[in-house]
């Protein structure tokens, strides 16, 4: 019996993530494990990923002029 991963992810006819190259995404979480999970999940979309560990750090980046297409809190 095939695993769910084999059926969905390894089969390009079923699972074909879109290419979001160049889109800047900031992921904010105070838990390092959550940041790694988000990185693993989002890397398939070829995003320009940045990470920080607090809302304060997120606001500092934005106030310093960093531009993001999406901020995940």
N, C-alpha and C positions, 0 to 999 in steps of 0.2 A: 504494500500500500504506500502510495506517495505521501510525503509530508505536505502540510499546508504551504510551507515555504516553496517547495518544489512546484506545486501546482500554481501558485499565484505569482511569486516573485521571479522565479527562474523561467517562467513561460512568458516571453515578450508579447504573445498574442493576448494575454489576459492582463498583465501588469506592465505598463509602459509609462513610467513617470515622465512628466513634461520637463523640459529644459528651461530653467529659470536663470541661466547664466547672467551674472552681472547684477542681479537684484540683491540689494544689501538688506540683511536681516540681523537684528540685534535680539539675542535671547537673554532674558534676565531671570535668574533663579538663584536662591541662596544655597541650593543643594547641588554639590558637584556631580552627583549621580544623575540628577535630572538634566543637567547641562550636557553630560555625555550621551544620554538617551536622545535628547533633542538633536545633538550633533549627528549621531548615527542615523536618525530618521531623516533629517533634512539634507544630508550630504548628497543623497541621490538626485536631488534637484539642481545640483551645481550652483547653489547660492553662494554669495559672498557673506559668510557667517562671522558674526562677532558675538562675544559673550561677556556678561558681567554678572556680579553676584549680589547686587542690591539696586533698589529703585533710585537711591541717591547717586550711585555710580552711573546709572542709566541717564539720569537728568544731567549730570556733569558732562557726559559725552555729547548729548544733544545741545546743551548750552555752549559747548566749545565749538559747535558748528558741524559736528558729525551728522551726516544725512543718511537716513535709513528708509527703505521702502516699506518695511514692516518691523514692528517691535513686539515681541512676544513676552509677556510678563507672566 
